[in-house]
Amino acid sequence: MTDQQALFFQELKIIQKQAVNMNLHQSDLTKEELLFNVSYDTLVLMMELLDGYRNMNLELSDKESKEVLNKNIQLLDGYRNMNLELSDKESKEVLNENIQLHDGLVDFLKSF
């Protein structure tokens, strides 16, 4: 495993722990509601990672052309703007064009 892969997985570990800690003290919820909340928070935090709102300095490149997709990494309000592009492999449609994934996600997931 490379250092960069380890860094990425460390960020995922932080996201998991953060999502659990955000919900530890919600004793008024059923187990199902609590699980929905933890999974919801995990997915929102993952979308924030893709949207560039987590503290990671990654370079995303196209597998075939090796073109770097996030050349202009800048600090924005204390977060790194990674300028990541998430696209469908077949249609090439960019899924995060004109939308913040973590904002769009809230309309589709259940939380309490």
Secondary structure, DSSP 8 states (H G I E B T S, - for coil): --HHHHHHHHHHHHHHHHHHHTTTT-TTS-HHHHHHHHHHHHHHHHHHHHHT-SS-----B-TTT--BS----EEETTEEE-----B-TTT--BTTTTS-HHHHHTTTS---
